[in-house]
Amino acid sequence: MSDANNDIVLEIKDVHKSFDKLEVLKGISMDVKRGEVVAVIGPSGGGKSTLLRCATTLEKVDNGKIVIGGDVLCDGGKYCDKATEKEIRSKFGLVFQNFNLFPHFSVRRNVTEALIHVHKKSKDEANIICDELLLKMDLVEKADAYPCNLSGGQQQRVSIARALATNPEIIFFDEPTSALDPELTKGVLTVIKELAREKMTMVIVTHEMAFARDVADRIVFMDGGVIVEEGPAYELVTNPQQERTKAFLAGY
């Protein structure tokens, strides 16, 4: 990667993805710079979650280029070798809308499992990292609890702690509050706001427009598998330029 691009953590260029005959991504291109928070908004079925799944190796693109942290995941639909893909996976964290915690692991083990078995940290090192993150997430007293004993908001904060544990270059959030009621949503959004203040690089698929406006640096509006409009967050929400964006935001 050239010096000029050293501050670009995520590069997506002309990405296409179809499921059978349905083209879900129709040539998406976007960059995310280090320390930037990008919110991806748009109607259901517009391709937002598929874009995230492609960027995080959960789906394979049909064509296009994806670069994460300077490593090329795919180019022209051709994927990197397994060792490079493993390296790329260590550079990002992913927070799902439905938490995806291991139900049979305690909170502590959910956070430390990858640190010990993938990143080869000692148990003591992993526990120190875990304790710091549980303190940050206001979950210290829940270290030995199991997911079934936690509220949805607490489970999502454990999921965020797990994503942060490996010190990733970028974190992807796929509608992190969609499974939560308004009161629990507030707690999770507060945590994400704090990460934004700390200049954590984040891509957040969200339906929370006020949150996107106030926390993101930039908003990308997707519909029909294309980027319809993008720009500084506050400007895009308060003064959208495209008629499709105006119609979408009018519903909020």
Secondary structure, DSSP 8 states (H G I E B T S, - for coil): --GGGTTEEEEEEEEEEEETTEEEEEEEEEEEETT-EEEEE--TTSSHHHHHHHHTTSS--SEEEEEETTEEEEETTEE--HHHHHHHHTTEEEE-TT----TTS-HHHHHHHHHHHTS---HHHHHHHHHHHHHHTT-GGGTT--GGGS-HHHHHHHHHHHHHHT--SEEEEESTTTTS-HHHHHHHHHHHHHHHHTT--EEEE-S-HHHHHHH-SEEEEEETTEEEEEEEHHHHHHS--SHHHHHHHTT-
